Amino acid sequence: MSKFIQALLSGLFFTFILDFFIILGVKLNYIELYNVHVYYNVLFADHQNIYLFLLFTLIIGYLVMYTSTKTALIGVGAMFVLSFSTLLPPVGKAVGEMMLMKKNVILTTHKFSYHGDIYYNGRKSVTFYDYTLKKVIILNKNKIQGQL
């Protein structure tokens, strides 16, 4: 197997592990905090950025195959530490808010208008905190008028 293919496969493997722990930290410290009903697999699949994934695959593959062992350990180790940091509650919550939350949004259905924060915009529903009601509500995406 050529060195380039080995670099690509090892980069893909390590990037997948890093991505797994980032999404796991978001699930544990953001999704469960706001009691959003979504499976890990759906969360993982719906929030992938293919361009970032490919970029990190190439970077990590290059580090692992074409640099010295010490450089590779430092680079990949630093990425693992950053990835695992989402398992800490404040970091996981902050990353989840950056990825998923939209603040101060107005959603309109055919009968009502809601003003608040979108906690999670899922495939079929939106988990929404309404400022007026002061509680979390789940809205069907088919009934929301306009774009999210």
C-alpha positions in Angstrom: 0.0 0.0 0.0 1.4 3.4 -0.9 2.3 5.9 1.8 -0.3 8.3 0.6 -3.1 5.8 1.0 -1.8 4.9 4.5 -1.8 8.6 5.4 -5.3 9.0 4.1 -6.6 6.0 6.0 -4.9 6.8 9.3 -6.0 10.4 9.0 -9.6 9.2 8.4 -9.4 6.9 11.4 -8.0 9.5 13.9 -10.4 12.2 12.6 -13.3 9.9 13.1 -12.3 9.3 16.7 -11.8 13.0 17.4 -15.2 13.7 15.9 -16.8 11.0 18.0 -15.6 12.6 21.2 -16.6 16.1 20.2 -20.2 15.0 19.5 -20.2 12.8 22.6 -19.3 15.8 24.7 -22.0 17.9 23.1 -24.6 15.1 23.6 -23.7 14.7 27.3 -23.3 18.3 28.3 -25.7 20.2 26.0 -28.3 17.8 24.5 -29.0 16.1 27.9 -28.9 19.4 29.8 -31.7 20.8 27.7 -33.5 17.5 27.6 -33.6 17.3 23.8 -34.8 14.0 22.5 -32.3 13.0 19.8 -30.2 9.8 19.4 -26.5 10.1 19.2 -26.3 8.6 15.7 -28.7 11.2 14.3 -26.8 14.0 16.1 -23.5 12.6 14.8 -24.7 12.2 11.2 -26.6 15.5 10.9 -23.8 17.7 12.2 -20.9 16.6 10.1 -19.1 19.1 8.0 -17.5 17.1 5.2 -15.0 19.9 4.3 -13.7 20.1 7.9 -13.6 16.3 8.2 -11.6 16.0 5.0 -9.3 18.8 6.0 -8.5 17.2 9.3 -8.1 13.8 7.6 -5.4 15.3 5.4 -3.7 17.2 8.2 -3.6 14.3 10.6 -2.7 11.8 7.9 0.2 14.1 6.9 1.3 14.4 10.6 1.2 10.7 11.2 3.0 9.5 8.0 5.3 12.3 6.9 6.6 14.0 10.0 8.7 12.9 12.9 7.2 10.8 15.6 7.6 13.5 18.2 5.8 16.1 16.0 3.0 13.7 15.2 2.5 12.8 18.9 2.4 16.5 19.9 0.1 17.5 17.0 -2.3 14.6 17.3 -2.1 14.6 21.1 -3.1 18.3 21.2 -6.1 17.5 19.0 -7.1 14.7 21.2 -6.9 16.9 24.3 -9.1 19.5 22.6 -11.5 16.8 21.5 -11.8 15.2 24.9 -12.2 18.7 26.5 -15.9 18.6 25.3 -16.4 15.9 28.0 -16.0 18.7 30.6 -19.5 20.2 31.2 -18.7 23.9 30.6 -16.7 23.2 27.5 -19.3 20.7 26.1 -22.1 23.1 26.8 -20.3 26.0 25.1 -19.5 23.9 22.0 -23.1 22.7 21.9 -24.4 26.3 22.1 -22.0 27.3 19.3 -23.1 24.4 17.1 -26.8 24.1 17.8 -28.3 27.1 19.6 -29.9 30.1 17.9 -30.7 32.9 20.3 -33.5 35.4 20.1 -35.5 33.9 17.3 -39.1 34.4 16.3 -41.0 31.4 15.0 -44.5 31.7 13.6 -47.1 29.0 13.0 -50.6 29.5 11.5 -52.0 30.4 15.0 -49.2 31.5 17.2 -45.9 33.4 17.3 -43.1 32.3 19.6 -40.1 34.3 20.7 -37.1 32.6 22.3 -34.1 30.4 21.7 -33.8 27.3 19.4 -32.1 24.6 21.4 -32.1 22.0 18.7 -33.3 22.1 15.1 -34.0 18.4 14.3 -35.2 16.6 11.3 -38.9 16.8 12.1 -39.2 19.1 15.1 -37.6 22.1 16.8 -36.8 22.2 20.5 -37.5 25.8 21.4 -37.4 27.7 24.7 -40.2 30.4 24.7 -39.4 33.5 26.6 -43.1 34.3 27.3 -44.1 30.8 28.4 -40.8 30.3 30.2 -40.6 26.7 29.2 -39.3 24.4 26.5 -41.7 23.5 23.8 -41.4 21.2 20.8 -42.7 22.5 17.5 -43.4 20.5 14.4 -41.2 21.7 11.5 -44.1 21.3 9.0 -46.2 23.8 10.9 -43.6 26.5 11.2 -43.9 29.3 8.6 -40.8 30.8 7.0 -37.3 29.5 7.3 -35.4 28.5 10.4 
